[in-house]
Amino acid sequence: TMADAMPRVRAPTMADAMPPRARAPTMDATSSARGELCSVLLMDDGFNMREYVARVLMMVCELSESEADRLMMQAHWEYSSVVGTWERPVAQHICDGLKQAGLHAAIQPESAIQTDSQDPDEPS
């Protein structure tokens, strides 16, 4: 019958919105021993629900629930937060995972990130 020939379609779930879990790229023998370090920044977008942002951080960045909540609230109140710092290929992989889930994220060389406690006029 015609009904038997039609494919079955399932309703989308939260898991469908999440990027597939994949291992972050690792250094191979041809890579330098220490690559450029980059920070992954999460920006507040005013669109995604806070719980969703925290859940994405937990799944993509493998953060604890309390750390994901802290970073999500920091991005909400300060408009951005540093999720972490990794070698460039790993940072790019994590940034791409956050973007695939619909979050606003970017990578920036670690040297460009200044902490609030550091005076820009003082030598490091």
Beta strands, then each sheet from edge to edge (+ up, - down):
strand 1: 37-43
strand 2: 80-87
strand 3: 104-109
sheet 1: 2+ 1- 3+
end
